[in-house]
Amino acid sequence: MYEYEISQYRSAELIRQAEQERLAREVVRGRRAARHGATRHAAEEESHSRGLRRLRSARAA
């Protein structure tokens, strides 16, 4: 009986640990998505704020 209780306790502990790791991965994904969205939004604002753009290739002499 004692081994069964230890097995049940260990199983419950592994389930809790797996849930914590899943939550941590979700948080990381959420932060990454927020950062990606923020940089994309900032890039859009910056690209529309400039009036004149420089030519990408040098002019021929």
C-alpha positions in Angstrom: 0.0 0.0 0.0 2.8 2.4 0.8 4.3 2.0 -2.7 0.9 2.8 -4.2 0.7 6.0 -2.2 4.2 7.1 -3.3 3.3 6.3 -6.9 0.1 8.4 -6.7 2.0 11.3 -5.1 4.7 11.1 -7.7 2.2 11.0 -10.5 0.4 14.1 -9.1 3.7 15.9 -8.8 4.6 15.2 -12.4 1.2 16.4 -13.6 1.7 19.7 -11.6 5.2 20.1 -13.0 4.0 19.6 -16.6 1.2 22.1 -16.1 3.7 24.7 -14.8 5.9 24.1 -17.8 3.0 24.5 -20.2 2.0 27.8 -18.6 5.6 29.0 -18.8 5.8 28.2 -22.5 2.5 30.0 -23.0 3.9 33.1 -21.3 7.0 33.0 -23.4 4.9 32.7 -26.6 2.7 35.6 -25.5 5.6 37.9 -24.7 7.3 37.0 -28.0 4.1 37.7 -30.0 3.7 41.0 -28.1 7.2 42.0 -28.9 6.8 41.0 -32.5 3.6 43.0 -32.8 5.1 46.0 -31.1 8.1 46.1 -33.4 5.9 45.6 -36.5 3.7 48.5 -35.3 6.7 50.7 -34.6 8.1 49.9 -38.0 4.8 50.9 -39.7 4.7 54.2 -37.9 8.3 55.0 -38.7 7.9 54.1 -42.4 4.9 56.4 -42.7 6.4 59.3 -40.9 9.1 60.2 -43.3 8.2 62.6 -46.1 11.0 62.0 -48.5 12.9 58.8 -49.0 16.4 58.5 -50.2 17.0 56.6 -53.4 18.2 53.1 -52.8 20.8 53.1 -55.6 23.4 55.7 -56.2 22.9 58.0 -59.2 25.1 57.6 -62.2 27.5 60.5 -62.9 
